Amino acid sequence: MTDFDRFVNLTAHTISLLRYFGRAEEPGWEIVDIEPSGTVVRVQEFQIAPNRGALPAVNGVECVCAPVDAGVHGLPKPVPGVAYLVSHRVARAVDRHDVFAPDTGPESAVRGDDGQIRYVRRLIASGNPRSVHDATQEPA
């Protein structure tokens, strides 16, 4: 397993995480706010225009093909000790050990009375779940 000692937030929003700190004299939990770094990583996409009439209109509204991903742009190269925080879409598009997305699902996200996420309890690792599973297995 890789140790990370620093987060870099590559989204446009502050990410608040519930983090365990294991100080021997006073272990506990704290909420840390990871401010945006100023760089936003995105999955670029392009639209394929269908032949006129190839797709039906829906109740008078034109339909187009779903966008096609054209790759991730702006993701820095790995740096030892740095964990990059990105959107879910970016995390699904890359397979790197140092890229994570906040888990905004109901088992992780803590929401305020207004429904907005206050913090998350865990991160989602990027890439192929099989490669993460394999990495945790003892070698044969």
Disulfide bonds with the S-S distance in Angstrom:
none
